Amino acid sequence: MPETQSRFRAVIFDVDGVLVDSPHETAWREALAELMTGDWRDQQPETSWTDDAFTAAVYRQVLSGRPRMDGARAALEYFAVPDAERRAVDYAQRKQARLLRLIDERRFRAYDDGVRFVAAVQAAGIAVAAASSSKNAGLFLRAVPAHDRPGETLLDRFDADLSGRPVAHGKPYPELFLTAADELEVPAQACVVVEDAISGIRAAKAGGMWALGVARFDDAADLEDAGADLVVTSLDEVDVDAFTAGRLARRGSV
């Protein structure tokens, strides 16, 4: 764990999987299926790809939390698609086009527990930042109403928004989170990162930050193994009084 602080001074939120149930997974899966049965169909026999093989577990382990190009490359390498480095450009572009269509169709929803937790943390005087690897995070946050501020969106609540910010090294490297801490003018050891992805938990720990894991897909053990200081299945489980006092704990725990 990071060096003990008297209180947490900032919370850095991932977006996809923490605040929004976005269609990223669907977009990645459908875009690859489109390519493998279309432009790349001659390559398909050389790969391990099948539509059924692209599972939710594969998405979480290979793609979740990564910048777009890193994710595209990692997925193609996972399925042994030839010339993955070059083809990743086409895959990433196809995925982005598919994602924008899904956003237009409003095929996403906010996680209410996440929206409530942002409001509770901010009400306690703790700074909040959004720091998703996705350049599309702002589109989702603008579509979600603020919990207790009529006329405002969830994006309006954040003191800083670094979503999609170009960095030399994406998650699991800590650069994005450390940049968020710098913009908030808070030392890393006084920051809590809220993440649902293994790569994000590892990035938080690599940056000397506290890591709060949100296991929405029965993957608590994976987040714990990645180094999370506390793992919950809903942010409603977090003891907010303990949190504002500088402790990560579940409600009702001693």
Sine and cosine of phi, psi and omega as CSV:
sin_phi,cos_phi,sin_psi,cos_psi,sin_omega,cos_omega
0.00,0.00,0.42,-0.91,0.08,-1.00
-0.90,0.43,0.22,-0.98,0.05,-1.00
-0.85,0.53,0.68,-0.73,-0.07,-1.00
-0.87,0.49,0.71,-0.71,0.04,-1.00
-0.91,-0.42,0.39,-0.92,0.07,-1.00
-0.93,0.36,-0.49,0.87,0.06,-1.00
-0.32,-0.95,0.34,-0.94,0.12,-0.99
-0.99,0.17,0.67,-0.74,-0.05,-1.00
-0.94,-0.33,-0.25,0.97,0.01,-1.00
-0.44,-0.90,0.53,-0.85,0.10,-0.99
-0.82,-0.57,0.78,-0.62,-0.03,-1.00
-0.93,-0.36,0.87,-0.48,-0.10,-0.99
-0.97,-0.23,0.78,-0.63,0.34,-0.94
-0.94,0.33,0.28,-0.96,-0.06,-1.00
-0.95,-0.31,-0.89,0.46,-0.04,-1.00
-0.91,0.41,0.86,-0.50,0.01,-1.00
1.00,-0.04,-0.28,0.96,0.03,-1.00
-0.95,-0.32,-0.79,0.62,-0.02,-1.00
-0.96,-0.28,-0.45,0.89,-0.07,-1.00
-0.69,-0.72,0.70,-0.72,0.15,-0.99
-1.00,0.01,1.00,0.05,-0.16,-0.99
-1.00,0.00,0.23,-0.97,0.01,-1.00
-1.00,-0.01,0.40,0.91,0.01,-1.00
-0.84,0.55,-0.74,0.68,-0.03,-1.00
-0.86,0.51,-0.72,0.70,0.02,-1.00
-0.87,0.49,-0.67,0.74,-0.02,-1.00
-0.90,0.43,-0.69,0.72,0.03,-1.00
-0.88,0.47,-0.70,0.71,-0.05,-1.00
-0.91,0.41,-0.75,0.66,-0.06,-1.00
-0.93,0.37,-0.59,0.81,0.01,-1.00
-0.91,0.42,-0.66,0.75,0.00,-1.00
-0.93,0.36,-0.63,0.77,0.04,-1.00
-0.88,0.48,-0.63,0.77,0.02,-1.00
-0.88,0.47,-0.67,0.74,-0.01,-1.00
-0.95,0.30,-0.69,0.73,-0.08,-1.00
-0.94,0.33,-0.39,0.92,0.05,-1.00
-0.98,-0.22,0.00,1.00,-0.01,-1.00
-0.84,-0.54,-0.97,-0.23,-0.10,-1.00
-0.86,0.51,-0.52,0.85,-0.08,-1.00
-0.96,-0.27,0.30,0.96,-0.11,-0.99
-0.88,0.48,-0.47,0.88,0.03,-1.00
-0.93,0.36,-0.38,0.92,-0.01,-1.00
-1.00,0.05,-0.29,0.96,-0.14,-0.99
-0.81,0.59,-0.67,0.74,-0.02,-1.00
-0.88,0.48,-0.38,0.92,-0.01,-1.00
-0.99,0.10,-0.11,0.99,-0.10,-0.99
-0.95,-0.31,0.12,-0.99,0.10,-1.00
-0.99,-0.17,0.14,0.99,-0.07,-1.00
-0.96,0.28,0.70,-0.71,0.33,-0.94
-0.62,-0.78,0.34,-0.94,-0.01,-1.00
-0.87,0.50,-0.62,0.78,-0.01,-1.00
-0.94,0.33,-0.42,0.91,-0.05,-1.00
-0.96,0.27,-0.35,0.93,0.02,-1.00
-1.00,0.09,0.99,0.14,-0.08,-1.00
-1.00,-0.04,0.16,-0.99,0.08,-1.00
-0.88,0.47,-0.58,0.81,0.02,-1.00
-0.90,0.43,-0.64,0.76,0.05,-1.00
-0.89,0.47,-0.69,0.72,0.03,-1.00
-0.85,0.53,-0.74,0.67,-0.06,-1.00
-0.91,0.40,-0.62,0.79,-0.07,-1.00
-0.98,0.18,-0.54,0.84,-0.17,-0.99
-0.96,-0.27,-0.61,0.79,-0.16,-0.99
-0.94,-0.35,-0.60,0.80,-0.15,-0.99
-0.84,0.54,0.76,-0.65,0.07,-1.00
1.00,0.05,-0.14,0.99,-0.05,-1.00
-1.00,-0.02,0.50,-0.87,0.17,-0.98
-0.85,0.52,0.39,-0.92,-0.17,-0.99
-0.81,0.59,-0.78,0.62,-0.05,-1.00
-0.92,0.39,-0.63,0.78,0.04,-1.00
-0.88,0.48,-0.67,0.74,0.00,-1.00
-0.91,0.42,-0.69,0.72,0.01,-1.00
-0.87,0.50,-0.72,0.69,0.00,-1.00
-0.89,0.45,-0.69,0.72,-0.03,-1.00
-0.90,0.44,-0.64,0.77,0.00,-1.00
-0.92,0.40,-0.68,0.73,0.00,-1.00
-0.92,0.40,-0.61,0.79,0.06,-1.00
-0.92,0.39,-0.62,0.79,0.02,-1.00
-0.87,0.49,-0.65,0.76,-0.02,-1.00
-1.00,-0.03,0.18,0.98,0.07,-1.00
0.83,0.56,0.65,0.76,0.07,-1.00
-0.97,0.22,0.81,-0.58,-0.03,-1.00
-0.86,0.51,0.55,-0.84,0.07,-1.00
0.83,0.56,0.75,0.66,-0.10,-1.00
-0.87,0.50,-0.61,0.80,-0.04,-1.00
-0.86,0.51,-0.72,0.69,-0.02,-1.00
-0.96,0.29,-0.70,0.72,-0.07,-1.00
-0.93,0.36,-0.35,0.94,-0.02,-1.00
-0.86,0.50,-0.52,0.85,0.01,-1.00
-0.89,0.46,-0.75,0.67,0.01,-1.00
-0.90,0.44,-0.65,0.76,-0.02,-1.00
-0.90,0.43,-0.72,0.70,-0.01,-1.00
-0.88,0.47,-0.65,0.76,0.01,-1.00
-0.92,0.39,-0.66,0.75,0.00,-1.00
-0.91,0.41,-0.65,0.76,0.03,-1.00
-0.89,0.46,-0.69,0.72,-0.03,-1.00
-0.90,0.44,-0.67,0.74,0.03,-1.00
-0.89,0.46,-0.66,0.76,0.02,-1.00
-0.91,0.41,-0.66,0.75,-0.01,-1.00
-0.89,0.47,-0.69,0.72,-0.01,-1.00
-0.88,0.47,-0.59,0.81,0.07,-1.00
-0.91,0.41,-0.66,0.75,0.00,-1.00
-0.91,0.41,-0.59,0.81,0.05,-1.00
-0.92,0.40,-0.70,0.72,0.04,-1.00
-0.85,0.52,-0.54,0.84,0.01,-1.00
-0.99,0.11,0.02,1.00,0.00,-1.00
0.85,0.53,0.65,0.76,0.01,-1.00
-1.00,-0.01,0.85,0.53,0.09,-1.00
-0.38,-0.93,0.24,-0.97,0.02,-1.00
-0.52,-0.85,0.37,-0.93,0.07,-1.00
-1.00,0.10,0.51,-0.86,0.18,-0.98
-1.00,0.05,0.92,-0.38,-0.09,-1.00
-0.88,0.48,-0.57,0.82,0.00,-1.00
-0.91,0.42,-0.58,0.81,0.04,-1.00
-0.92,0.39,-0.69,0.73,0.02,-1.00
-0.88,0.47,-0.67,0.74,0.02,-1.00
-0.90,0.43,-0.62,0.78,-0.04,-1.00
-0.93,0.38,-0.64,0.77,0.08,-1.00
-0.84,0.54,-0.73,0.68,-0.03,-1.00
-0.90,0.44,-0.67,0.74,-0.03,-1.00
-0.91,0.41,-0.67,0.74,0.00,-1.00
-0.90,0.43,-0.70,0.71,-0.03,-1.00
-0.93,0.38,-0.59,0.81,0.03,-1.00
-0.90,0.44,-0.43,0.90,0.03,-1.00
-0.99,0.10,0.06,1.00,0.05,-1.00
1.00,0.10,0.31,0.95,0.00,-1.00
-0.99,-0.14,0.72,-0.69,0.00,-1.00
-0.93,0.37,0.52,-0.86,-0.01,-1.00
-0.76,-0.65,0.60,-0.80,0.05,-1.00
-0.68,-0.73,0.51,-0.86,0.15,-0.99
-0.98,-0.20,0.74,-0.67,-0.04,-1.00
-0.57,-0.82,0.97,0.25,0.05,-1.00
-0.99,-0.14,0.53,-0.85,0.11,-0.99
-0.94,0.35,-0.34,0.94,-0.10,-1.00
-0.99,0.17,0.74,-0.67,0.10,-0.99
-0.95,0.31,-0.19,0.98,-0.04,-1.00
-1.00,-0.07,-0.05,1.00,-0.10,-0.99
-0.85,0.52,-0.63,0.78,0.00,-1.00
-0.87,0.49,-0.55,0.84,0.03,-1.00
-0.88,0.47,-0.64,0.77,0.02,-1.00
-0.95,0.32,-0.73,0.68,-0.07,-1.00
-0.89,0.45,-0.55,0.83,0.04,-1.00
-0.94,0.33,-0.35,0.94,-0.04,-1.00
-1.00,-0.02,-0.09,1.00,-0.05,-1.00
-0.97,-0.26,0.84,-0.53,0.02,-1.00
-0.91,0.42,0.57,-0.82,0.10,-0.99
-0.91,0.42,0.50,-0.87,-0.11,-0.99
-0.89,0.46,-0.68,0.74,-0.13,-0.99
-0.69,-0.72,0.43,0.90,0.00,-1.00
-0.76,-0.65,1.00,0.01,-0.02,-1.00
-0.82,0.58,0.71,-0.71,0.03,-1.00
1.00,0.03,-0.15,0.99,0.02,-1.00
-0.96,-0.29,0.37,-0.93,0.05,-1.00
-0.97,-0.26,0.18,-0.98,0.02,-1.00
-0.88,0.48,-0.56,0.83,0.02,-1.00
-0.87,0.49,-0.57,0.82,-0.02,-1.00
-0.90,0.44,-0.36,0.93,-0.07,-1.00
-0.97,0.26,-0.45,0.90,-0.18,-0.98
-0.98,0.20,0.65,-0.76,0.07,-1.00
-0.97,0.26,-0.39,0.92,0.06,-1.00
-0.46,-0.89,0.59,-0.81,0.05,-1.00
-0.78,-0.63,0.93,-0.36,-0.01,-1.00
-0.95,-0.32,0.22,0.97,-0.08,-1.00
-0.86,0.51,0.79,-0.61,0.00,-1.00
0.97,0.22,0.11,0.99,0.00,-1.00
-0.89,0.45,0.78,-0.63,0.03,-1.00
-0.90,0.44,0.76,-0.65,0.08,-1.00
-0.72,-0.69,0.41,-0.91,-0.02,-1.00
-0.91,0.42,-0.59,0.81,-0.03,-1.00
-0.69,-0.73,0.88,-0.48,0.03,-1.00
-0.98,0.18,-0.01,-1.00,0.05,-1.00
-0.82,0.57,0.67,-0.74,0.32,0.95
-1.00,0.04,0.19,0.98,0.13,-0.99
-0.98,0.22,0.49,-0.87,-0.15,-0.99
-1.00,0.02,0.11,0.99,-0.17,-0.99
-0.82,0.57,-0.70,0.71,-0.04,-1.00
-0.89,0.46,-0.69,0.72,-0.01,-1.00
-0.94,0.35,-0.62,0.78,0.03,-1.00
-0.91,0.40,-0.58,0.81,0.07,-1.00
-0.91,0.42,-0.63,0.77,0.05,-1.00
-0.88,0.47,-0.70,0.72,0.02,-1.00
-0.88,0.48,-0.66,0.75,0.02,-1.00
-0.88,0.47,-0.69,0.73,-0.03,-1.00
-0.92,0.39,-0.51,0.86,0.04,-1.00
-0.99,0.10,-0.16,0.99,-0.03,-1.00
0.86,0.51,0.72,0.70,0.01,-1.00
-0.80,-0.60,0.72,-0.69,0.04,-1.00
-0.90,0.43,0.52,-0.85,-0.07,-1.00
-0.82,0.58,-0.65,0.76,-0.09,-1.00
-0.94,0.33,-0.14,0.99,0.06,-1.00
-0.97,-0.24,0.19,0.98,-0.02,-1.00
-0.96,-0.29,0.60,-0.80,0.15,-0.99
-0.92,-0.40,0.79,-0.62,0.07,-1.00
-0.98,-0.18,0.75,-0.66,0.04,-1.00
-0.96,-0.28,0.89,-0.45,-0.15,-0.99
-0.64,-0.77,0.47,-0.88,0.12,-0.99
-0.92,-0.39,-0.10,0.99,-0.09,-1.00
-0.95,-0.30,0.58,-0.82,0.05,-1.00
-0.84,0.54,-0.70,0.72,-0.02,-1.00
-0.88,0.47,-0.57,0.82,0.01,-1.00
-0.95,0.32,-0.64,0.76,0.07,-1.00
-0.88,0.47,-0.70,0.71,0.01,-1.00
-0.89,0.45,-0.61,0.79,0.03,-1.00
-0.90,0.43,-0.68,0.73,0.02,-1.00
-0.87,0.50,-0.73,0.68,-0.04,-1.00
-0.92,0.38,-0.59,0.80,0.04,-1.00
-0.90,0.43,-0.45,0.89,0.01,-1.00
-1.00,-0.02,0.10,0.99,0.02,-1.00
0.97,0.25,0.42,0.91,-0.03,-1.00
-0.96,-0.27,0.27,-0.96,0.14,-0.99
-0.98,0.22,0.54,-0.84,-0.04,-1.00
-0.81,-0.59,0.86,-0.50,0.07,-1.00
-0.95,-0.31,0.93,-0.37,-0.05,-1.00
-1.00,-0.03,0.65,-0.76,0.05,-1.00
-0.91,-0.41,0.95,-0.32,-0.07,-1.00
-0.99,-0.11,1.00,0.02,-0.03,-1.00
-1.00,0.01,-0.13,0.99,-0.11,-0.99
-0.76,-0.65,0.65,0.76,0.04,-1.00
0.84,0.54,0.62,0.78,-0.03,-1.00
-0.85,-0.52,0.51,0.86,-0.02,-1.00
-0.85,0.52,-0.66,0.75,-0.04,-1.00
-0.89,0.46,-0.63,0.78,0.01,-1.00
-0.90,0.43,-0.65,0.76,0.00,-1.00
-0.93,0.36,-0.61,0.79,0.06,-1.00
-0.90,0.43,-0.68,0.73,0.01,-1.00
-0.89,0.45,-0.50,0.86,0.01,-1.00
-0.97,0.26,-0.21,0.98,0.08,-1.00
0.91,-0.41,0.19,0.98,-0.02,-1.00
-0.86,0.51,0.65,-0.76,0.02,-1.00
-0.98,0.21,-0.46,0.89,0.10,-1.00
-0.48,-0.88,0.65,-0.76,0.06,-1.00
-0.83,-0.55,0.76,-0.65,0.05,-1.00
-0.79,-0.62,0.32,-0.95,0.08,-1.00
-1.00,-0.08,-0.28,0.96,0.08,-1.00
-0.54,-0.84,0.61,-0.79,0.02,-1.00
-0.94,0.34,-0.22,0.98,0.13,-0.99
-0.91,0.41,-0.31,0.95,0.00,-1.00
-0.98,0.22,-0.28,0.96,-0.05,-1.00
-0.95,0.30,0.73,-0.68,0.07,-1.00
-0.97,0.23,0.97,-0.24,-0.09,-1.00
-0.93,0.38,-0.58,0.81,0.03,-1.00
-0.89,0.45,-0.69,0.72,0.04,-1.00
-0.90,0.43,-0.63,0.77,-0.02,-1.00
-0.88,0.48,-0.71,0.70,-0.02,-1.00
-0.93,0.36,-0.30,0.95,0.07,-1.00
-1.00,-0.01,-0.03,1.00,0.05,-1.00
0.99,-0.12,0.39,0.92,0.02,-1.00
-0.79,-0.61,0.64,-0.77,0.13,-0.99
-1.00,-0.06,0.91,-0.42,-0.05,-1.00
-0.45,-0.90,0.42,-0.91,0.11,-0.99
-0.99,0.12,0.44,-0.90,0.11,-0.99
-0.86,0.51,0.69,-0.72,0.05,-1.00
1.00,0.08,-0.10,0.99,0.02,-1.00
-0.99,0.13,0.38,-0.93,-0.04,-1.00
-0.98,0.20,0.00,0.00,0.00,0.00
